[in-house]
């Protein structure tokens, strides 16, 4: 039998369950995700750096962990909280259980807790920090939690970005690539690279701290600004890079990339009450009125009242009216707040990669 474990929130709330995965404590911002599948992609999504994730779907781990669905080279979440952990997964690609995967990386989890109650708490009270522990009393855990730094004060992009530039090799390798695309890695997911390569592009990934001049030396045909975790107000170095790239190459931004483009043109951002995390967020394209169901994972949004005249809003979220897309009125620049690569989630928005390549083609 596994040991008892508890989740203690900063307001003193305590949720009891059973420990699985790695041992030890984990502090982080607690967020819920509404996707019904894709827990492996959630665990390895760099946008979850510094966070404890609560899937709302009750049964997690039922198809195990495979070798294909990683979105980065490691688990990125601080902790994982599930209603029911599946001990005997059944899938022909399964290579190990969820417990084994978390344990080998030392990431603690809790099972047997009321994840719906936690979700209702976050929706009403707003995002809140928490701690997972199996060897502390609630009072001791709360004292430990008070010592942890504020989530919004940490530059997580520097923690999750690549250490050095690299070329993502498609399989099979494209002998004559359609375009050279450079990706600024603020916490990108592998599926972005997979999809760009599937369209015949040669893709080079560079760290988020790479200066504009070094990016231009790579002679890209287009530049993609990746998603990423944390507070965009801490990424002034990346904003400076974007400013210096404006007007020199076509640019597409995804999630954090959307916020970097907004800030490069003088707009501000703000923290959402409990963020957008899941694969079922409705977004309206203001150009043609179509509604797309999107995958999202962010805790900050662009302030529409701070936008200047150079950018226009192209998409809005139908749940809360927040900005979901921007476009420059004259230059080949556009961005979205959601994930066009999904993973997990619907592929309604995959066409935006084609729109980006059309923009690159016209620019050339």
KAUR-V318756 format. One record per pair of residues at least 24 apart in sequence whose C-alpha atoms are under 6 Angstrom apart, sorted by the first residue. I is the first residue (numbers start at 1). J is the second residue. D is the distance in Angstrom with one decimal. If there is no record, write none. Layout:
I/J/D
I/J/D
This chain:
5/133/5.6
5/134/4.1
6/132/5.8
6/133/5.6
7/131/5.6
7/132/4.7
8/130/5.5
8/131/5.4
9/129/5.9
9/130/4.2
10/129/5.6
10/130/5.8
17/110/5.8
17/111/5.5
17/112/4.9
17/113/5.1
18/110/5.4
18/111/5.2
19/109/5.9
19/110/4.8
20/99/6.0
20/109/5.1
20/110/5.9
21/99/4.5
21/102/4.5
21/103/4.1
21/108/5.1
21/109/5.5
22/102/5.7
22/103/3.9
22/106/4.0
22/107/4.6
22/108/4.3
23/108/5.6
25/132/5.4
25/133/4.7
26/78/5.9
26/131/5.5
26/132/5.2
27/130/5.8
27/131/4.3
28/52/5.5
28/129/5.5
28/130/5.7
29/128/5.8
29/129/4.1
30/128/5.9
30/129/5.5
33/277/4.8
33/278/4.8
34/278/4.5
35/278/4.8
35/279/5.0
38/344/5.0
41/70/5.8
41/71/5.7
43/75/5.3
43/76/5.9
43/77/5.7
44/71/5.3
44/72/5.4
44/74/5.9
44/75/4.5
44/76/5.1
45/71/5.6
46/76/5.4
46/187/5.0
47/228/4.7
47/229/4.0
48/77/5.3
49/76/5.1
49/77/5.3
50/78/5.8
51/77/5.5
51/78/5.4
52/77/5.9
52/78/5.2
52/79/4.5
52/80/5.7
53/80/5.2
54/81/4.9
58/83/5.0
58/84/5.9
59/84/5.0
60/85/5.3
61/85/5.9
61/86/5.0
61/98/5.4
62/86/5.1
62/89/4.4
63/89/4.8
63/90/5.2
63/91/5.1
64/89/5.0
64/94/5.0
64/96/5.9
64/97/4.8
64/98/5.8
65/94/5.2
65/95/5.8
65/96/5.4
65/97/6.0
66/93/5.5
66/94/4.7
66/95/5.2
71/189/4.8
71/190/4.8
79/107/5.7
79/108/5.3
79/109/5.6
80/109/4.6
81/109/5.5
81/110/4.9
82/111/4.9
83/111/5.4
83/112/4.9
83/113/5.2
83/114/6.0
83/115/5.7
84/111/5.5
84/112/5.6
85/111/5.9
126/273/4.8
126/274/4.9
127/274/4.6
152/231/5.5
155/234/6.0
156/229/5.9
156/230/5.7
157/186/5.0
160/187/5.5
161/185/5.5
161/186/5.4
161/187/5.4
161/207/5.6
162/207/5.3
165/205/5.4
165/206/4.4
166/204/5.8
166/205/5.4
167/203/5.9
167/204/4.4
168/203/5.6
170/197/5.5
177/201/5.1
177/202/5.6
179/221/6.0
180/220/5.0
180/221/5.3
181/220/5.3
181/221/5.9
181/222/5.1
181/223/5.7
182/220/5.8
182/223/5.0
183/223/5.9
183/224/4.7
183/225/5.9
184/208/5.5
184/225/5.1
184/226/6.0
185/226/5.6
186/226/5.7
186/228/4.8
187/227/5.7
187/228/4.1
188/226/5.2
188/227/5.4
192/341/5.8
211/241/5.7
212/241/5.0
222/249/5.7
222/250/5.0
222/360/5.9
223/251/4.9
224/251/5.8
224/252/4.9
224/253/5.8
225/253/4.5
225/257/4.6
226/254/5.4
226/257/5.4
227/254/5.3
227/255/4.8
227/256/4.5
227/257/5.8
228/256/5.3
239/264/5.3
250/332/4.9
250/333/5.8
250/360/5.9
251/333/4.8
252/333/6.0
252/334/5.2
252/335/5.3
253/335/4.3
254/335/5.8
254/336/5.2
254/337/5.8
255/337/4.0
255/338/5.5
258/335/4.9
258/336/5.5
258/337/5.6
267/306/4.8
267/307/4.9
268/303/5.5
268/306/5.9
269/301/5.4
269/302/4.4
269/303/5.1
270/300/5.5
270/301/5.6
271/299/6.0
271/300/4.3
272/299/5.5
272/300/5.4
275/299/4.1
279/345/4.4
282/318/5.6
283/316/5.6
283/317/4.6
283/318/5.6
284/315/5.5
284/316/5.5
285/315/4.6
286/314/5.3
286/315/5.5
292/348/6.0
295/339/5.4
295/342/5.2
295/345/5.1
296/338/4.8
296/339/5.7
